Amino acid sequence: MPGDTAWWVQRVYGSTGRLEDGVWVTEYSSLQQLASWVLRQDGRAVPLEPEDLRREVASALRRVRDGHEGHPPVPGRAAPARGVDGTAERPAGPVAPERFAILQALLAFLLAACGEGRDAAIPLDDLLERFPSIPADELEEHLSLLNLVNFGGGCYTVYAELRDDHVHVDKELWGDSFRMPPRLTPLEARAIRLALEYVGPMIAVDAHTPLARVRKKLEETFGQFELTQTPDLENEQAEEDLVSKLARGMREHRLVEIEYQKEVDTQPSTRLVEPYTFSRALPWWYVHTWDRTSDGERSFRLDRMRSATLTKEKFEPREGFAPVLLRGARSVRVLYEKEIARFEIERGAQRLADGSALRELPVGSDEWLESDILSKRGRAVVLEPAELRARIAARARSLAKELGVERLRVKV
C-alpha cells in the first residue's frame, strides 16, 4: 500500500497487525469482512495473499460491476409499518406478561437449534408446529419483538428473521464468557472498551488526565478486561494531542494549522483553519471548521489528521456560522439486498416486503459513496442518480485491473 495509506493503517489499526516494508500483515476471522475493507480503500490497498482473499475481491468487483450496468433494479413494495414493539397494523400498548413467556420459550428453542454453531435455518412449518399458540400471521411480529428485547450493548444476543419459508437465526457465541464468573459481564466490558476507543481522547482532554491513567483506574475498580482492539498508547497520545489543540483553538478563538491526509489524495495537505465544533458520525470523529486555505466550510476526520499546530493568530467567530457535516449534499437512492438489509435498516433504511431495504442518503462526496458501495461487495446498488451508477460500474471494472484480480476465475 502507498505511504499515505500505510501511515493511516498504522495509525488506526496499529494494535491488530504490523507493517512490513509497506505490506500490512494481520490476522483475520472473516474473509468477507477483510475483502470489504480492501474494497473500501478504493485502490489504496492491494490484496496479496491469501489467494482466497484475491478471489473474493475479484468476485465482489464483478458483482458491483454487473449490478450497476444497464437499467437499475426495481425495488419491491414497502413492508407494513411497525411500532417499536414490532407489531404491525395494531394500536401500540403494553405487552402482556404471558407473551414474554412465549418469547422466552421461543428464544430457548432458537438457541437450541443453533447448537454450538453461529446460525441455523428452521423450517417455518416445524416452528409453528412446536408453538401452536403463535398464529402463522403473527410469527413475524413475535420475531421482531424478540429481536427488540434481545438487543443491548450495540449487538444482538440472537437475531431471528423470517424469509423463504424458514426462520433464520444468527447467534453471538458468548456462551463461554457467560459461564465464567468475570467481574464485568461481556456487555459491560465491551461498552467500556468502546468508550475508551471512541471517546477516550475527549475524556482524557476534558479530565486533563492521560488516557492510560483513565484505563488503569477502571481496571483497578473492575478488574482486567479485554482491550485488544483499542489503539496502542502512541496512537492514543497522538489523538489526545490533536483534540487538545483543536479544543483550545475553539475556546481561545485561535487558528490551527493542520496536516491532513484526504482519502483520495496521494500526499497530505496543510490547512489553516478556524475550529468551531466536534461531532461524531460512527465510527469517526470530525472537527468542523472554516478552512482559510480553501476559503470555505470544511469538516475533517481526526483519524486522517497527521498533526495540529496551535498558532498565535486569533480569529473573530463568524456571525451566524453553524458548521454542519455534508452541507449541500445531494440525495442518492440505494437498494440493499436482504443479506445486509437488517444492518442498513438500523441506520435508517426502509424495510421492503421482499426482505431488501431502500434508503435515501445525503452524499457530500462521490468518492465516499464509491468506496462505501464497493465495500458492500455487490450487495448494494445505487438506483439514482444515473451518472453515479455508471461511475461505480466503470470504477469496479478499472479497480479489478489495478488490484491485479481482473483475470482471476471466480465462483458465479
NORHU-V633019 format. One line per field, one symbol per residue. psi: psi as a letter, one per 40 degrees, with the letter a starting at -180 (. if undefined). A space follows every 50 residues. Layout:
psi->???
//
This chain:
psi->iiddddddddddfdeeaihhfehhhiiiehddddddddddefeehhhdii dddddddddddddddddeiaiiihiaiiiiiiaeeeihfiiiiihidddd ddddddddddddddbeidiihhhdddddddgeehideeddddddddddee hieeihdihihhiffihhhhhhgedddddigidiiddddddddddddded ddddddefhidddddddddddeiiihfeeiiidddddddddddddddddd defiihhihhgideidiiihihihhdiiihgheiiihhihhddefihihh hdeehdihhhiehiihhhhehghihfheiihhhhhhiddedddddeeeih hideeaihhhihhehdddddddddeefeehhhdiiddddddddddddddd ddefedehhih.
//
